[in-house]
Amino acid sequence: MSHDICIHFIDDDPMAGDLFRRFSRDRDYTVKIFREPVVALDDIREHGSQLIITDLSMPGMSGLELLECIRQSDLEVPVIMITGFSTEDNAIKALRLGAADFLKKPFDMDELLELVDTTLAKAQQRQIEKNNRPGLDVQQQQLGMVGQSQAINKIYQIIHKISDIRCNVIIEGESGTGKELVAHAIHNHSIFSDQPFIVIDCGSLTDSLLESELFGHEKGAFTGANQVKHGLLEVATGGTIFLDEICNISDAMQMKLMRAVQAQQITRVGGVTPIDIDIRFVTATNRNIEDMIEQGQFRHDLYHRLNVVNITMPALRDRRDDIVPLINHFIHEFSSRYNRDIEGFDKTSIELLTNYSWPGNIRELRNLVERYIALADSPVLHVDQDLMNNSAGQGIDADAPTLELLEKRYIMKILDRCEGNREQTATILGINKSTLWRKLQSWQNLPEPE
């Protein structure tokens, strides 16, 4: 070990700190002993740390509260939690917040020192693997994550910071902003990218189907269950599961999912034996979960277990600098796919596309480029002025409506153009039919402004 390695030991019992210092004196690292978590936190923030050992139960600030504060500024430093009042719930909370390990008092000091050496070695190995992985710019190209605007660069930074820890992530943002691409990026840029990545659209499955898909079922669990089915949570162990449209699941399903997230265990439908899993949960929603919690539509305990790291995807209108790079990316993609020799859009069209409000976000832009290339009769593409005239403040957004009402007007316009054909409308908008149906249902009572 090196003296460059600094370990913070935090325990309100002075004997514990003295004992650790005495036993670790032969180790080649610096040990800082603190009795007050707040003082330790200030030192960690100012000078950094390579490893933190903290008691769970302390006056003023608990070990879990300290861990939460540490994770707000440092997602990587390993933390070992020790306590004389160990409970399964506390252990789970500590591990879900990113604790490296959990040790119950009384313990053998040699056992703690061995755990310290192992934890430091793992942290060093993770850093080596992190340094040897392709840069994030390479990952962006591989995943189609195009853009260098300030808004999207913040997303790249978060993906890079959490690449070597298995924390849960919630991705929020409007439909079509690229939430699934970000979920792929989070997994593919992680040190366990060779493990499974599984996507589940929670909005397209009933409760019974979703439960069977997630947890699996035993033979004979219900009519038609002729054999054992391994749930996707079981299949995804070691990797990442992406739950899209998480806000569409029922309260009963939220409770079952919460138990799986908290305990990292599942029980198949019709089964009695718990099955251990090891999964990073990445979830996405285009709805405001905090508003849903206030309205009693989403469980706050599930939200807090999933929301270790929050990523908010910016709408395309909030990252206009990325519109032209995205257009060029999609031109390259679809020119190759359809074997078309396309130079690009003319200058006037680029101005229209850049200034357009894009209620359907990147998905709408991608579909527009694909449509124009598929129907192209010349190398230079020209956008229909009538299609984009809303960007000039006329038509469906002339009275500055809310985003919800603007989305309604735009979708209804496309639905009218498709003569009521929902399948065709959903295809043009780049959303699935179930999403379109839910939006139409929710707008039945949405009034137009006077």
C-alpha positions as CSV (number, residue, x, y, z in Angstrom):
1,M,0.0,0.0,0.0
2,S,1.0,3.6,-0.5
3,H,1.0,6.6,1.9
4,D,-1.0,8.3,-0.9
5,I,-3.9,6.1,0.3
6,C,-6.0,7.9,2.9
7,I,-8.5,6.0,5.1
8,H,-11.2,7.9,7.1
9,F,-12.4,6.0,10.2
10,I,-15.5,7.5,11.8
11,D,-16.9,6.2,15.1
12,D,-18.1,8.1,18.1
13,D,-16.5,5.5,20.3
14,P,-12.8,6.7,20.8
15,M,-11.7,3.2,21.7
16,A,-12.7,1.9,18.2
17,G,-10.6,4.5,16.4
18,D,-7.6,3.9,18.7
19,L,-7.9,0.2,18.1
20,F,-8.0,0.5,14.4
21,R,-5.0,2.9,14.3
22,R,-3.0,0.5,16.5
23,F,-3.8,-2.6,14.4
24,S,-3.2,-0.8,11.1
25,R,0.1,0.9,12.0
26,D,2.0,-1.7,9.9
27,R,0.0,-0.9,6.9
28,D,1.4,1.6,4.4
29,Y,-1.4,4.1,4.4
30,T,-2.6,7.2,6.2
31,V,-5.4,6.8,8.7
32,K,-7.6,9.7,9.9
33,I,-9.8,9.1,12.9
34,F,-13.0,11.1,13.5
35,R,-15.6,10.9,16.2
36,E,-18.0,13.5,14.6
37,P,-19.4,12.6,11.2
38,V,-19.9,16.2,10.2
39,V,-16.3,17.0,10.8
40,A,-15.2,13.9,8.9
41,L,-17.5,14.9,6.0
42,D,-15.9,18.3,5.7
43,D,-12.4,16.7,5.6
44,I,-13.5,14.2,3.0
45,R,-14.9,16.9,0.8
46,E,-11.8,19.0,1.1
47,H,-9.1,16.4,0.9
48,G,-10.7,13.4,-0.6
49,S,-10.5,9.8,0.6
50,Q,-9.6,6.4,-0.8
51,L,-11.7,4.4,1.7
52,I,-14.2,5.3,4.4
53,I,-15.0,3.1,7.4
54,T,-18.0,4.4,9.4
55,D,-20.2,3.3,12.3
56,L,-23.9,3.2,11.5
57,S,-25.3,4.6,14.8
58,M,-23.8,7.9,15.8
59,P,-25.3,11.1,17.4
60,G,-26.0,14.0,15.1
61,M,-25.6,12.1,11.8
62,S,-26.0,8.4,11.2
63,G,-23.7,6.3,9.0
64,L,-26.4,6.1,6.4
65,E,-26.9,9.9,6.4
66,L,-23.2,10.3,6.1
67,L,-23.1,7.8,3.2
68,E,-25.9,9.7,1.4
69,C,-23.9,13.0,1.8
70,I,-20.7,11.4,0.5
71,R,-22.5,10.0,-2.5
72,Q,-23.8,13.5,-3.5
73,S,-20.2,14.6,-4.3
74,D,-18.3,11.3,-4.7
75,L,-19.9,8.3,-6.4
76,E,-16.8,6.2,-6.4
77,V,-15.0,6.1,-3.0
78,P,-15.6,2.7,-1.3
79,V,-17.4,2.8,2.1
80,I,-17.4,0.0,4.7
81,M,-20.3,0.2,7.2
82,I,-19.8,-1.2,10.8
83,T,-22.4,-1.4,13.5
84,G,-23.4,-3.1,16.7
85,F,-27.1,-2.8,15.8
86,S,-27.2,-4.6,12.4
87,T,-30.5,-5.3,10.8
88,E,-31.2,-6.7,7.4
89,D,-33.0,-3.4,6.4
90,N,-30.0,-1.3,7.4
91,A,-27.6,-3.6,5.5
92,I,-29.8,-3.4,2.4
93,K,-30.0,0.4,2.7
94,A,-26.2,0.7,3.0
95,L,-25.5,-1.6,0.1
96,R,-28.1,0.1,-2.1
97,L,-26.5,3.5,-1.3
98,G,-23.2,2.1,-2.6
99,A,-21.5,0.8,0.5
100,A,-18.7,-1.7,-0.4
101,D,-19.5,-4.0,2.6
102,F,-21.3,-4.2,5.9
103,L,-19.6,-5.5,9.1
104,K,-21.4,-6.3,12.3
105,K,-19.8,-5.7,15.8
106,P,-18.2,-7.4,17.5
107,F,-15.7,-8.3,14.8
108,D,-12.1,-9.5,14.7
109,M,-9.8,-6.5,13.8
110,D,-7.8,-8.8,11.5
111,E,-11.1,-9.5,9.7
112,L,-11.6,-5.7,9.2
113,L,-8.0,-5.2,8.0
114,E,-8.4,-8.0,5.5
115,L,-11.7,-6.4,4.3
116,V,-9.9,-3.1,3.9
117,D,-7.1,-4.6,1.8
118,T,-9.6,-6.4,-0.4
119,T,-11.7,-3.3,-0.8
120,L,-8.8,-1.2,-1.7
121,A,-7.5,-3.8,-4.2
122,K,-10.9,-4.0,-5.9
123,A,-11.1,-0.2,-6.1
124,Q,-7.6,-0.1,-7.7
125,Q,-8.6,-2.8,-10.2
126,R,-11.8,-0.9,-11.1
127,Q,-9.8,2.2,-11.8
128,I,-7.4,0.3,-14.0
129,E,-10.3,-1.2,-16.0
130,K,-12.0,2.2,-16.2
131,N,-8.8,3.8,-17.6
132,N,-8.4,1.0,-20.2
133,R,-12.0,1.2,-21.5
134,P,-12.8,3.2,-24.7
135,G,-13.4,6.9,-24.2
136,L,-17.0,8.1,-23.8
137,D,-16.8,9.7,-27.3
138,V,-16.3,6.2,-28.7
139,Q,-19.3,5.0,-26.7
140,Q,-21.4,7.9,-28.0
141,Q,-20.7,6.9,-31.6
142,Q,-21.5,3.2,-31.0
143,L,-24.8,4.1,-29.3
144,G,-25.9,6.8,-31.6
145,M,-25.8,9.3,-28.8
146,V,-25.1,12.3,-30.9
147,G,-24.5,15.9,-29.6
148,Q,-22.1,18.1,-27.7
149,S,-24.5,20.7,-26.3
150,Q,-24.0,21.7,-22.6
151,A,-27.2,19.9,-21.7
152,I,-26.2,16.5,-23.2
153,N,-22.6,16.8,-22.0
154,K,-24.0,16.7,-18.4
155,I,-25.6,13.4,-19.2
156,Y,-22.3,12.0,-20.6
157,Q,-20.5,13.1,-17.4
158,I,-23.0,11.2,-15.2
159,I,-22.7,8.1,-17.3
160,H,-18.9,8.2,-16.9
161,K,-19.1,8.8,-13.1
162,I,-21.3,5.7,-12.4
163,S,-19.5,3.4,-14.8
164,D,-17.9,1.3,-12.1
165,I,-20.7,1.2,-9.5
166,R,-23.9,-0.7,-9.6
167,C,-26.3,2.0,-8.4
168,N,-29.9,2.4,-9.5
169,V,-30.9,5.1,-12.0
170,I,-34.1,6.9,-12.9
171,I,-34.2,8.6,-16.3
172,E,-36.9,11.2,-16.7
173,G,-37.8,13.2,-19.8
174,E,-40.4,13.7,-22.5
175,S,-41.3,11.0,-25.0
176,G,-38.7,10.7,-27.7
177,T,-35.8,12.3,-25.9
178,G,-33.7,9.1,-26.0
179,K,-34.1,7.6,-22.6
180,E,-33.6,4.1,-23.8
181,L,-30.4,5.1,-25.5
182,V,-29.1,6.5,-22.2
183,A,-30.0,3.3,-20.5
184,H,-28.0,1.3,-23.0
185,A,-25.1,3.8,-22.6
186,I,-25.2,3.4,-18.8
187,H,-24.9,-0.4,-19.2
188,N,-22.5,-0.5,-22.1
189,H,-20.1,2.0,-20.4
190,S,-20.0,0.0,-17.2
191,I,-17.5,-2.5,-16.0
192,F,-20.2,-5.2,-16.2
193,S,-21.1,-4.4,-19.8
194,D,-20.5,-8.1,-20.7
195,Q,-23.5,-9.1,-18.5
196,P,-27.2,-9.1,-19.6
197,F,-29.1,-6.0,-20.5
198,I,-32.8,-6.5,-20.7
199,V,-35.6,-4.1,-21.6
200,I,-39.2,-4.3,-20.4
201,D,-41.9,-1.9,-21.5
202,C,-44.1,-1.7,-18.4
203,G,-46.8,0.2,-20.2
204,S,-47.6,-2.6,-22.6
205,L,-48.1,-5.4,-20.2
206,T,-51.0,-6.2,-17.7
207,D,-50.1,-6.8,-14.1
208,S,-50.2,-10.6,-14.4
209,L,-48.1,-10.7,-17.6
210,L,-45.6,-8.2,-16.1
211,E,-45.3,-10.3,-12.9
212,S,-44.7,-13.5,-14.9
213,E,-42.1,-11.7,-17.1
214,L,-40.3,-10.2,-14.2
215,F,-40.4,-13.0,-11.6
216,G,-41.1,-16.1,-13.7
217,H,-43.3,-18.9,-12.5
218,E,-43.2,-22.4,-11.3
219,K,-44.8,-25.3,-13.2
220,G,-48.5,-25.5,-12.5
221,A,-48.6,-22.0,-11.0
222,F,-51.7,-21.2,-13.2
223,T,-53.6,-22.7,-16.1
224,G,-51.2,-23.1,-19.0
225,A,-48.0,-23.0,-16.9
226,N,-46.7,-26.3,-18.2
227,Q,-43.1,-25.7,-17.3
228,V,-40.8,-23.6,-15.1
229,K,-40.2,-20.1,-16.5
230,H,-37.2,-18.1,-15.4
231,G,-38.1,-14.5,-14.8
232,L,-36.2,-11.7,-16.5
233,L,-35.0,-10.4,-13.2
234,E,-33.4,-13.8,-12.7
235,V,-32.0,-13.9,-16.2
236,A,-30.6,-10.4,-15.9
237,T,-28.7,-11.0,-12.7
238,G,-25.2,-9.6,-12.9
239,G,-26.3,-7.0,-15.4
240,T,-28.9,-4.3,-15.9
241,I,-32.7,-4.4,-16.3
242,F,-34.3,-1.3,-17.9
243,L,-37.9,-0.8,-16.9
244,D,-39.5,1.7,-19.4
245,E,-42.7,3.6,-18.5
246,I,-42.3,2.6,-14.8
247,C,-45.1,4.9,-13.8
248,N,-47.7,2.7,-15.6
249,I,-47.5,-0.2,-13.1
250,S,-50.1,-0.7,-10.5
251,D,-49.7,-0.1,-6.7
252,A,-49.7,-3.9,-6.1
253,M,-47.0,-4.3,-8.7
254,Q,-45.0,-1.4,-7.3
255,M,-45.0,-3.2,-3.9
256,K,-43.7,-6.5,-5.4
257,L,-41.0,-4.6,-7.4
258,M,-39.9,-2.7,-4.3
259,R,-39.3,-5.9,-2.4
260,A,-37.1,-7.2,-5.3
261,V,-35.2,-3.9,-5.5
262,Q,-34.7,-3.7,-1.8
263,A,-33.8,-7.3,-1.0
264,Q,-32.2,-8.3,-4.3
265,Q,-34.4,-11.4,-4.1
266,I,-37.4,-12.7,-6.1
267,T,-39.8,-15.5,-5.7
268,R,-41.4,-17.1,-8.8
269,V,-45.1,-17.0,-9.2
270,G,-46.4,-20.1,-7.5
271,G,-43.0,-20.7,-5.7
272,V,-41.9,-20.4,-2.1
273,T,-38.1,-20.4,-2.4
274,P,-36.4,-17.0,-2.7
275,I,-33.9,-16.6,-5.5
276,D,-31.0,-14.2,-5.1
277,I,-30.4,-11.6,-7.9
278,D,-27.7,-9.0,-8.4
279,I,-29.1,-6.3,-10.7
280,R,-28.8,-2.6,-11.5
281,F,-32.3,-1.2,-12.0
282,V,-32.5,1.5,-14.6
283,T,-36.0,3.0,-15.0
284,A,-37.6,5.6,-17.2
285,T,-40.7,7.7,-17.3
286,N,-42.1,10.7,-19.2
287,R,-44.3,11.7,-16.2
288,N,-43.4,13.7,-13.1
289,I,-43.0,11.0,-10.5
290,E,-42.9,13.5,-7.6
291,D,-46.3,14.8,-8.6
292,M,-47.6,11.3,-8.8
293,I,-46.2,10.6,-5.3
294,E,-48.1,13.6,-4.0
295,Q,-51.3,12.4,-5.7
296,G,-50.8,8.9,-4.2
297,Q,-50.2,7.3,-7.6
298,F,-46.6,6.1,-7.0
299,R,-45.0,4.7,-3.9
300,H,-42.4,7.1,-2.4
301,D,-40.4,4.1,-0.9
302,L,-40.0,2.5,-4.3
303,Y,-39.1,5.9,-5.9
304,H,-36.3,6.5,-3.3
305,R,-34.9,3.0,-3.8
306,L,-34.8,3.5,-7.6
307,N,-33.7,7.2,-7.5
308,V,-30.1,6.8,-6.4
309,V,-29.0,8.7,-9.5
310,N,-31.4,10.9,-11.5
311,I,-30.9,11.7,-15.1
312,T,-33.2,14.2,-16.7
313,M,-33.1,14.1,-20.5
314,P,-33.5,17.5,-22.1
315,A,-36.1,18.1,-24.7
316,L,-34.8,18.7,-28.3
317,R,-35.9,22.3,-28.2
318,D,-33.6,22.8,-25.2
319,R,-30.6,21.4,-27.1
320,R,-30.9,23.1,-30.5
321,D,-27.2,23.0,-31.0
322,D,-27.5,19.2,-31.4
323,I,-30.2,19.3,-34.1
324,V,-27.9,19.7,-37.1
325,P,-25.5,17.0,-35.9
326,L,-28.5,14.7,-35.3
327,I,-29.8,15.4,-38.8
328,N,-26.5,14.5,-40.3
329,H,-26.3,11.4,-38.2
330,F,-29.8,10.2,-39.4
331,I,-29.0,11.2,-43.0
332,H,-25.9,8.9,-42.9
333,E,-28.0,6.1,-41.3
334,F,-30.9,6.1,-43.7
335,S,-28.9,6.9,-46.8
336,S,-26.9,3.7,-46.2
337,R,-30.0,1.7,-45.3
338,Y,-32.0,2.7,-48.4
339,N,-29.0,3.0,-50.7
340,R,-29.7,6.6,-51.5
341,D,-27.2,9.3,-52.5
342,I,-28.3,12.1,-50.3
343,E,-26.3,15.3,-49.7
344,G,-28.6,16.7,-47.1
345,F,-31.3,19.4,-46.6
346,D,-31.1,22.8,-48.2
347,K,-30.3,25.9,-46.2
348,T,-33.9,27.0,-45.8
349,S,-34.9,23.6,-44.6
350,I,-32.1,23.5,-42.0
351,E,-33.4,26.8,-40.6
352,L,-36.9,25.4,-40.4
353,L,-35.8,22.2,-38.8
354,T,-33.6,24.1,-36.3
355,N,-36.3,26.5,-35.2
356,Y,-39.1,23.9,-35.1
357,S,-40.5,23.1,-31.6
358,W,-40.1,19.3,-32.0
359,P,-42.9,18.1,-29.6
360,G,-41.9,14.5,-30.5
361,N,-38.3,15.3,-29.8
362,I,-35.5,13.1,-31.3
363,R,-37.9,10.3,-32.3
364,E,-39.9,12.8,-34.4
365,L,-36.7,14.2,-36.0
366,R,-35.4,10.7,-36.9
367,N,-38.7,9.7,-38.4
368,L,-38.9,12.9,-40.5
369,V,-35.4,12.4,-41.9
370,E,-36.2,8.8,-42.7
371,R,-39.4,9.7,-44.4
372,Y,-37.7,12.4,-46.6
373,I,-34.9,10.1,-47.6
374,A,-37.3,7.2,-48.4
375,L,-39.3,9.5,-50.7
376,A,-36.4,11.5,-52.0
377,D,-36.2,12.2,-55.8
378,S,-33.0,14.3,-55.6
379,P,-29.8,14.4,-53.6
380,V,-30.9,17.7,-51.9
381,L,-33.9,17.4,-49.5
382,H,-36.4,20.2,-49.1
383,V,-38.8,20.4,-46.2
384,D,-42.5,21.1,-46.8
385,Q,-43.0,24.6,-45.4
386,D,-46.6,23.8,-44.4
387,L,-45.4,20.8,-42.3
388,M,-43.0,23.0,-40.3
389,N,-44.9,26.3,-40.2
390,N,-45.5,26.0,-36.5
391,S,-41.9,27.0,-35.8
392,A,-42.8,30.5,-36.8
393,G,-45.3,30.9,-34.0
394,Q,-48.4,30.2,-36.2
395,G,-50.8,27.3,-36.4
396,I,-51.0,24.8,-33.5
397,D,-48.8,26.9,-31.1
398,A,-50.0,30.4,-32.1
399,D,-51.6,31.0,-28.7
400,A,-48.6,29.8,-26.6
401,P,-50.3,26.7,-25.2
402,T,-49.0,24.4,-22.5
403,L,-46.6,21.6,-23.6
404,E,-49.4,19.1,-22.9
405,L,-51.9,20.9,-25.1
406,L,-49.3,21.5,-27.8
407,E,-48.5,17.8,-27.9
408,K,-52.3,17.1,-28.1
409,R,-52.7,19.5,-31.1
410,Y,-49.8,18.1,-32.9
411,I,-50.8,14.4,-32.5
412,M,-54.4,15.2,-33.4
413,K,-53.1,16.9,-36.6
414,I,-51.1,13.9,-37.6
415,L,-54.0,11.6,-36.7
416,D,-56.3,13.7,-39.0
417,R,-53.7,13.6,-41.8
418,C,-53.7,9.8,-41.4
419,E,-57.5,9.8,-41.6
420,G,-57.8,8.4,-38.1
421,N,-55.4,5.5,-38.7
422,R,-53.8,5.0,-35.3
423,E,-51.2,2.5,-36.4
424,Q,-50.0,4.9,-39.2
425,T,-50.1,7.9,-36.8
426,A,-48.0,6.0,-34.2
427,T,-45.5,5.1,-36.8
428,I,-45.1,8.7,-38.0
429,L,-44.8,9.9,-34.4
430,G,-42.3,7.2,-33.5
431,I,-44.4,5.9,-30.5
432,N,-46.1,2.5,-30.0
433,K,-49.8,2.2,-30.4
434,S,-50.4,1.6,-26.7
435,T,-48.8,5.0,-25.9
436,L,-50.9,6.7,-28.5
437,W,-54.0,5.1,-27.1
438,R,-53.2,6.2,-23.6
439,K,-52.6,9.8,-24.7
440,L,-55.9,9.9,-26.6
441,Q,-57.7,8.6,-23.5
442,S,-56.0,11.1,-21.2
443,W,-56.9,14.1,-23.5
444,Q,-60.7,13.4,-23.5
445,N,-61.1,16.0,-20.7
446,L,-58.2,18.4,-21.6
447,P,-59.9,21.8,-22.4
448,E,-58.7,24.2,-25.0
449,P,-57.7,27.6,-23.7
450,E,-60.3,30.4,-24.1
